[in-house]
Amino acid sequence: MMEVCGSTNVSLREFGCEQTLLSRPDGSASFVQGDTSVIAAVYGPAEVKVSKEIYDRATLEVLIQPKVGLPSVRERSQEQCVRETCEASLLLTLHPRSSLTLVLQLIHDDGSRLACFLNAACMALMDAGLPMSCLFCGVTCAINADSEIITDPTAAQEKESRALMTFAIDSKEQRVMMSYTKGSFSVHELQQCIAVSQKASENIFQFYRDSVRRRYSKNL
């Protein structure tokens, strides 16, 4: 799990995914990273309230539901991160004056939850058949007290880290679509974490491809 800054080796926890597991949404997916798991559901395109209508594109709303209790400031902040990433990849202009709603339910949190939200969201959008300019994935990196980079950290590793970063990476050019950072770090460490996340994204996008391939091969 632990990678030294500058290393090109990337270690990620085991992934799991299931699409179309819910019948009522237009698209759904569960995504598991180690012991962190999320269920995502997509509704729409559908009619939108006049007050929220945008004349030249669809309106996207993202809702994160914690495991227990009501959404907090943390959920609201991460909703914005997911929404900005989705808006950058979805071709929203193809559905003007309509609404899309993405609901993310946290099932279990053992670290890297924002990355898991992003991965579940992408798989659910794919399941809904919505037009996208690119796919995206989320990668979380933690920097511990020894200045080592840990990819896909657990909750315990996050707690012991001095810096935590999550990046949304696009599938076309591996560019950073969104970043969410916490803690203290240098510019060099930020660049190292971006490079590690871009490397890790190759494994995640390959998992996407393998998962979809297995799904459709079963249907043939």
C-alpha positions as CSV (number, residue, x, y, z in Angstrom):
1,M,0.0,0.0,0.0
2,M,2.9,2.4,0.7
3,E,4.8,4.1,-2.1
4,V,7.8,6.4,-1.8
5,C,7.6,9.7,-3.5
6,G,8.8,9.4,-7.1
7,S,8.1,5.7,-7.4
8,T,6.2,4.6,-10.5
9,N,4.7,1.6,-8.8
10,V,1.1,2.1,-7.7
11,S,-0.7,-0.1,-5.2
12,L,-4.5,0.0,-5.0
13,R,-7.0,-2.1,-3.0
14,E,-9.1,-4.6,-4.7
15,F,-12.0,-3.2,-6.8
16,G,-15.5,-4.5,-7.2
17,C,-18.4,-3.2,-9.3
18,E,-22.0,-4.1,-10.2
19,Q,-24.2,-2.1,-12.7
20,T,-28.0,-2.0,-13.0
21,L,-28.5,-3.3,-9.5
22,L,-31.5,-0.9,-8.9
23,S,-34.6,-1.1,-11.0
24,R,-36.1,2.4,-10.5
25,P,-33.2,4.7,-11.5
26,D,-32.2,5.2,-15.1
27,G,-28.7,4.0,-14.3
28,S,-27.1,2.5,-11.2
29,A,-23.9,1.0,-9.9
30,S,-22.2,-0.1,-6.8
31,F,-18.4,0.4,-6.4
32,V,-16.2,-1.1,-3.8
33,Q,-12.6,-0.2,-3.0
34,G,-11.2,-2.4,-0.3
35,D,-13.8,-2.0,2.5
36,T,-15.1,1.3,1.2
37,S,-18.4,0.9,-0.7
38,V,-20.8,3.3,-2.5
39,I,-24.1,2.8,-4.4
40,A,-24.8,5.4,-7.1
41,A,-28.1,6.1,-8.8
42,V,-28.8,8.3,-11.8
43,Y,-32.3,9.8,-12.6
44,G,-33.0,11.6,-15.9
45,P,-33.0,13.4,-18.2
46,A,-36.3,14.5,-16.8
47,E,-38.4,17.6,-16.5
48,V,-36.9,20.4,-14.4
49,K,-38.4,23.0,-12.2
50,V,-38.6,26.4,-13.9
51,S,-36.6,28.0,-11.2
52,K,-33.7,25.5,-11.9
53,E,-34.1,25.4,-15.7
54,I,-31.0,26.3,-17.8
55,Y,-32.0,27.0,-21.4
56,D,-29.0,25.6,-23.2
57,R,-28.1,22.5,-21.1
58,A,-29.2,20.0,-18.5
59,T,-29.2,20.8,-14.8
60,L,-27.1,18.3,-12.8
61,E,-27.8,17.8,-9.1
62,V,-25.6,15.6,-6.9
63,L,-26.7,14.3,-3.5
64,I,-24.5,12.4,-1.1
65,Q,-26.2,10.4,1.6
66,P,-24.0,9.4,4.6
67,K,-24.3,6.0,6.2
68,V,-26.2,7.5,9.2
69,G,-27.6,10.9,9.9
70,L,-28.0,13.9,7.7
71,P,-25.5,15.3,5.2
72,S,-22.8,17.6,6.8
73,V,-20.5,20.3,5.4
74,R,-18.2,17.5,4.3
75,E,-20.9,15.9,2.2
76,R,-21.8,19.2,0.6
77,S,-18.2,20.0,-0.3
78,Q,-17.8,16.5,-1.9
79,E,-21.1,16.9,-3.7
80,Q,-19.6,20.0,-5.4
81,C,-16.4,18.1,-6.4
82,V,-18.4,15.2,-7.9
83,R,-20.8,17.6,-9.7
84,E,-18.0,19.7,-11.2
85,T,-16.3,16.5,-12.5
86,C,-19.5,15.1,-14.0
87,E,-20.4,18.4,-15.6
88,A,-16.9,18.5,-17.3
89,S,-17.5,15.0,-18.8
90,L,-21.2,14.9,-19.6
91,L,-22.5,16.4,-22.8
92,L,-25.2,18.4,-21.0
93,T,-26.0,20.6,-24.0
94,L,-27.7,17.6,-25.7
95,H,-30.4,17.8,-23.1
96,P,-31.4,21.5,-22.6
97,R,-34.1,22.4,-20.1
98,S,-33.9,19.1,-18.4
99,S,-32.6,17.7,-15.1
100,L,-30.2,15.0,-14.1
101,T,-29.9,13.8,-10.5
102,L,-27.1,11.7,-9.2
103,V,-27.6,10.1,-5.7
104,L,-24.6,8.6,-4.0
105,Q,-25.2,6.5,-0.9
106,L,-22.2,5.7,1.3
107,I,-22.5,2.1,2.5
108,H,-19.1,1.8,4.3
109,D,-16.2,4.2,4.7
110,D,-12.7,2.8,5.1
111,G,-10.9,5.6,3.4
112,S,-10.7,7.2,0.0
113,R,-14.4,7.8,0.0
114,L,-14.4,10.8,-2.5
115,A,-12.5,8.6,-5.0
116,C,-15.0,5.9,-4.5
117,F,-17.9,8.4,-5.0
118,L,-16.3,9.5,-8.3
119,N,-15.8,5.9,-9.5
120,A,-19.3,4.9,-8.6
121,A,-20.7,8.0,-10.3
122,C,-18.9,7.3,-13.6
123,M,-20.1,3.7,-13.7
124,A,-23.7,4.8,-13.0
125,L,-23.5,7.4,-15.7
126,M,-22.3,4.8,-18.1
127,D,-25.1,2.5,-17.1
128,A,-27.6,5.2,-17.7
129,G,-26.3,5.5,-21.3
130,L,-25.7,9.3,-21.0
131,P,-23.4,10.8,-23.7
132,M,-20.0,11.7,-22.3
133,S,-16.9,13.3,-23.8
134,C,-14.7,11.1,-21.6
135,L,-14.8,8.8,-18.6
136,F,-13.3,9.8,-15.3
137,C,-12.0,8.1,-12.2
138,G,-11.0,9.2,-8.7
139,V,-7.7,8.5,-7.0
140,T,-6.8,9.5,-3.4
141,C,-3.3,9.9,-2.2
142,A,-2.1,10.4,1.4
143,I,1.3,11.7,2.5
144,N,2.4,10.3,5.9
145,A,4.8,11.7,8.5
146,D,7.7,10.0,6.6
147,S,6.8,11.8,3.4
148,E,5.7,8.6,1.7
149,I,2.8,8.6,-0.7
150,I,0.1,6.1,0.0
151,T,-2.4,5.5,-2.8
152,D,-6.0,4.5,-2.0
153,P,-5.4,4.9,1.7
154,T,-7.6,3.3,4.4
155,A,-9.3,5.4,7.0
156,A,-6.5,4.6,9.5
157,Q,-3.9,5.7,7.0
158,E,-5.8,8.9,6.3
159,K,-6.0,9.7,10.0
160,E,-2.2,9.3,10.4
161,S,-1.4,11.4,7.2
162,R,-0.3,15.0,7.2
163,A,-1.8,15.6,3.7
164,L,-4.7,14.1,1.8
165,M,-5.4,14.7,-1.9
166,T,-8.1,13.3,-4.3
167,F,-7.9,13.8,-8.0
168,A,-10.4,13.2,-10.8
169,I,-8.5,12.0,-13.9
170,D,-10.0,11.9,-17.4
171,S,-9.7,8.8,-19.6
172,K,-8.5,10.6,-22.8
173,E,-5.4,12.6,-21.8
174,Q,-5.1,11.7,-18.1
175,R,-5.5,15.3,-17.2
176,V,-6.6,16.4,-13.8
177,M,-10.3,17.4,-13.9
178,M,-10.8,18.2,-10.2
179,S,-8.6,18.2,-7.1
180,Y,-9.6,18.2,-3.4
181,T,-6.7,18.7,-1.0
182,K,-6.4,18.8,2.8
183,G,-3.3,19.3,5.0
184,S,0.2,20.7,4.3
185,F,2.4,19.7,1.4
186,S,4.9,21.2,-1.0
187,V,4.5,21.9,-4.7
188,H,6.9,19.0,-5.4
189,E,4.7,16.6,-3.3
190,L,1.6,17.8,-5.1
191,Q,3.3,17.1,-8.5
192,Q,4.3,13.7,-7.2
193,C,0.8,12.8,-6.1
194,I,-0.6,13.9,-9.5
195,A,1.9,11.7,-11.3
196,V,1.0,8.8,-9.0
197,S,-2.7,9.3,-9.5
198,Q,-2.3,9.5,-13.3
199,K,-0.5,6.2,-13.1
200,A,-3.1,4.6,-10.9
201,S,-5.9,5.8,-13.2
202,E,-4.6,3.4,-15.9
203,N,-5.5,0.5,-13.6
204,I,-8.9,1.9,-12.8
205,F,-9.8,2.6,-16.4
206,Q,-8.7,-1.0,-17.3
207,F,-11.0,-2.2,-14.5
208,Y,-13.9,-0.2,-16.1
209,R,-13.2,-1.8,-19.5
210,D,-13.0,-5.3,-18.0
211,S,-16.1,-4.9,-15.9
212,V,-18.2,-3.7,-18.9
213,R,-16.8,-6.4,-21.1
214,R,-17.7,-9.1,-18.6
215,R,-21.2,-7.7,-18.2
216,Y,-22.0,-7.7,-21.9
217,S,-20.3,-11.0,-22.6
218,K,-22.7,-12.6,-20.1
219,N,-25.7,-11.0,-21.9
220,L,-24.7,-12.5,-25.3
